[in-house]
Amino acid sequence: MNKAKLVEQMARQTKMSKAACKDALEAFIVSVSNALKTGKSVVLTGFGSFDVIKRKSRVGVNPATGKKMQIPAKKVPKFRAGKALRSLVK
């Protein structure tokens, strides 16, 4: 499902306009992104949590040349599904 289909689905379920649903979705994305950028986690009980994790530096292999290379440490966003979502998908 892409963003347009999600907005359509939200509008159908909430009986709100597509424009209002698109604005709400955009606000949600910006809010979660800003929280993660500042190092905070976002927890939606029953749905899941968005966190930032630190990956250590490691040695990888360039698939084109086969040479070993150092991959630097970095922070990446991570989503963990909540118990209710996991049992729904099961």
Beta strands, then each sheet from edge to edge (+ up, - down):
strand 1: 42-44
strand 2: 48-55
strand 3: 58-61
strand 4: 68-71
strand 5: 74-81
sheet 1: 1+ 2- 5+
sheet 2: 3+ 4-
end
